[in-house]
Amino acid sequence: MKEVVKILPQYSYIYLGDNLRTPYGSRNQNEIYKFTTEGISELFTKGVNLIVLACNTSSSSALRKIQQEFLPANFPMKKVLGIIIPTAEEIANFTTNRGVGILATEATVASRSYTDEIKKADKKITVYQQACPLFVPMIEAGKIDGAELEGIAKKYLDQLFAQDSEIDAVILGCTHYAIIENIIRKLLPTNVKLISQGKIVAEKLKDYLQRHPEIDLTLEKNDKRIFLTTKESKKVEHLAELFYGEPLDLEVVKL
């Protein structure tokens, strides 16, 4: 959202973080779908017309069913977009060797969504995936630096590059990982590009709205910002401030 607001500041936004039930990445598909649709329904009832699932796990495990079944049955005039396809469409611009690594949750890796979508975008790219199940719980617990986190990050990267030492681009395939981007970047070989999704998704959303003026016309442009969470916690407030870059007034909602 921070990156989207930078290039589309005129729009009104409602952000919903399901902090109470995170992480999604270790859950089964039924739970991910149920939790995601509950969040979507909450936002739609608050007047939202377009939702971006800023979660790779939900985008990989639930988005297709949401678009094909849930929306037609419940909110036929509303739109839900994901963040994996926009990232996959741009990855060819970051790799020379055509070897791309994915750091993501267990659910995102198991879905093979990145592998499939990147192959659609460029058949010559080979995709290597590494599940990082400890990252999100550590970040949610506020452990966003230190020797323990670095050690775990090094282990995941070693496992990724053991699959192919010629990987020259790595995607942070979970929006949580952006907050530890500097630690991961420090551990990467200097020739490897690290790709965080925020700017890519923001630019793609801007392009989407330009291509779909009929949707853009339905969106409120009063530059309001509302932040919702499912968990009342000082730690959540602190993390939200770190992610967004300024203090936030979080409103607690129950899904």
Rosetta blueprint (number, residue, H / E / L):
1 M L
2 K H
3 E H
4 V H
5 V H
6 K H
7 I H
8 L L
9 P L
10 Q L
11 Y L
12 S L
13 Y E
14 I E
15 Y E
16 L E
17 G E
18 D L
19 N L
20 L L
21 R L
22 T L
23 P L
24 Y L
25 G L
26 S L
27 R L
28 N L
29 Q H
30 N H
31 E H
32 I H
33 Y H
34 K H
35 F H
36 T H
37 T H
38 E H
39 G H
40 I H
41 S H
42 E H
43 L H
44 F H
45 T H
46 K L
47 G L
48 V L
49 N L
50 L E
51 I E
52 V E
53 L L
54 A L
55 C L
56 N H
57 T H
58 S H
59 S H
60 S H
61 S H
62 A L
63 L H
64 R H
65 K H
66 I H
67 Q H
68 Q H
69 E H
70 F H
71 L H
72 P H
73 A H
74 N H
75 F L
76 P L
77 M L
78 K L
79 K E
80 V E
81 L E
82 G L
83 I L
84 I H
85 I H
86 P H
87 T H
88 A H
89 E H
90 E H
91 I H
92 A H
93 N H
94 F L
95 T L
96 T L
97 N L
98 R L
99 G E
100 V E
101 G E
102 I E
103 L E
104 A E
105 T L
106 E H
107 A H
108 T H
109 V H
110 A H
111 S H
112 R L
113 S H
114 Y H
115 T H
116 D H
117 E H
118 I H
119 K H
120 K H
121 A H
122 D L
123 K L
124 K L
125 I L
126 T E
127 V E
128 Y E
129 Q E
130 Q E
131 A E
132 C L
133 P L
134 L L
135 F H
136 V H
137 P H
138 M H
139 I H
140 E H
141 A L
142 G L
143 K L
144 I L
145 D L
146 G L
147 A H
148 E H
149 L H
150 E H
151 G H
152 I H
153 A H
154 K H
155 K H
156 Y H
157 L H
158 D H
159 Q H
160 L H
161 F H
162 A H
163 Q H
164 D L
165 S L
166 E L
167 I L
168 D L
169 A E
170 V E
171 I E
172 L E
173 G L
174 C L
175 T H
176 H H
177 Y H
178 A H
179 I H
180 I H
181 E H
182 N H
183 I H
184 I H
185 R H
186 K H
187 L H
188 L L
189 P L
190 T L
191 N L
192 V L
193 K E
194 L E
195 I E
196 S L
197 Q H
198 G H
199 K H
200 I H
201 V H
202 A H
203 E H
204 K H
205 L H
206 K H
207 D H
208 Y H
209 L H
210 Q H
211 R H
212 H L
213 P H
214 E H
215 I H
216 D H
217 L L
218 T L
219 L L
220 E L
221 K L
222 N L
223 D L
224 K L
225 R E
226 I E
227 F E
228 L E
229 T E
230 T L
231 K L
232 E L
233 S L
234 K H
235 K H
236 V H
237 E H
238 H H
239 L H
240 A H
241 E H
242 L H
243 F H
244 Y H
245 G L
246 E L
247 P L
248 L L
249 D L
250 L E
251 E E
252 V E
253 V L
254 K L
255 L L
